Amino acid sequence: MNQRVAQYWSGKSVLVTGASSGIGAAVTEALAPFGIRFGLISRREAPMRELAEKLHNSGSQFWIKSCDVRNRNDVEAAVKGFHQHAGRIDVAWINSGVGGNTSYRKWNWDLIESMLDTNLKGAIYTTHACLHMMVPAGSGTIIGIGSASSMRGMPSRGIYSATKIGLAYYLQSLAAELPQIQFTTIHPGFVDTPLNRGNPNRFWLQTPEKAAQLMIKAVAKRKRV
Ligand SMILES: NC(=O)c1ccc[n+]([C@@H]2O[C@H](COP(=O)([O-])OP(=O)(O)OC[C@H]3O[C@@H](n4cnc5c(N)ncnc54)[C@H](OP(=O)(O)O)[C@@H]3O)[C@@H](O)[C@H]2O)c1
């Protein structure tokens, strides 16, 4: 096991949003050997409970809350609840997100509003609620999941790209304001999860397990991007 990774993560209190599936579940599994106090958040409680059950011998502890990150009051209550339970929040893994085709010809306001509300506003609500705990404590780590799609506007993915570049700039701006907090923005390429299984053009596809290992190493190296 990489010593830097073990040193960084061991015993931390980690909030993961979008823990019911894909990258969030894989990151939880990758971190479980480090004796983590997890706060797992997503709308579907059952898969998070199954994950905690699968990892119950890992040495980590699991606090689970069903929460829709599009609702600011619910996010604030969930973050407060986990902080009260764990005593502190060392790391917030801001991962909840939705994808989909937002081409001009297939314009669907329901999908578009939901994407903006989940990927951008939900991420801002969660980050702000966690900073409310971390800034007075004088330390903490915020990890934002952007996307390679934020590097340039791709056909049919404009709204998704806009949410991800918006998140990246929001976190970059906070990093300039709050030097006591570590901000790491991760821009994954294609990872094999339900989010993109309908997309026939996935290339350089990575498994969630491999992606999670690369991500937890990058955070332990305190990379900004
Ligand atoms: N897969 C890729 O290739 C890829 C590439 C770049 C970036 N990403 C980003 O990685 C993150 C994780 O995606 P994934 O690929 O792991 O997809 P996924 O398997 O579909 O997981 C998405 C997660 O987000 C949660 N979520 C969605 N809407 C939510 C809401 N309103 N409130 C709370 N949680 C919500 C889902 O949980 P519930 O449905 O239970 O709420 C689920 O746990 C996303 O931000 C995505 O944009 C993925």
The ligand as a Gaussian input file, in Angstrom:
#p B3LYP/6-31G(d) Opt

LIG

0 1
 N      -18.721000       8.134000     -15.425000
 C      -17.974000       9.014000     -16.094000
 O      -17.456000       8.723000     -17.190000
 C      -17.736000      10.370000     -15.522000
 C      -16.780000      11.176000     -16.166000
 C      -16.541000      12.444000     -15.661000
 C      -17.213000      12.870000     -14.535000
 N      -18.137000      12.067000     -13.941000
 C      -18.818000      12.584000     -12.755000
 O      -18.644000      11.665000     -11.695000
 C      -19.717000      11.839000     -10.758000
 C      -20.280000      10.482000     -10.393000
 O      -20.906000       9.936000     -11.555000
 P      -20.892000       8.392000     -11.902000
 O      -20.238000       8.250000     -13.213000
 O      -20.410000       7.614000     -10.758000
 O      -22.448000       8.158000     -12.179000
 P      -23.567000       7.310000     -11.423000
 O      -23.083000       5.924000     -11.221000
 O      -24.813000       7.550000     -12.170000
 O      -23.636000       8.004000      -9.987000
 C      -24.200000       9.289000      -9.814000
 C      -24.434000       9.471000      -8.334000
 O      -25.003000      10.780000      -8.128000
 C      -26.122000      10.649000      -7.275000
 N      -27.109000      11.685000      -7.543000
 C      -27.681000      12.003000      -8.723000
 N      -28.619000      12.953000      -8.547000
 C      -28.610000      13.238000      -7.216000
 C      -29.365000      14.130000      -6.412000
 N      -30.299000      14.949000      -6.934000
 N      -29.111000      14.158000      -5.069000
 C      -28.166000      13.351000      -4.526000
 N      -27.423000      12.508000      -5.240000
 C      -27.647000      12.453000      -6.574000
 C      -26.683000       9.270000      -7.593000
 O      -27.414000       8.770000      -6.475000
 P      -29.026000       8.672000      -6.368000
 O      -29.523000       8.358000      -7.737000
 O      -29.211000       7.586000      -5.361000
 O      -29.432000      10.006000      -5.862000
 C      -25.416000       8.451000      -7.771000
 O      -24.952000       7.976000      -6.526000
 C      -20.718000      12.771000     -11.431000
 O      -20.547000      14.079000     -10.921000
 C      -20.318000      12.733000     -12.892000
 O      -20.686000      13.883000     -13.562000
 C      -18.401000      10.828000     -14.401000

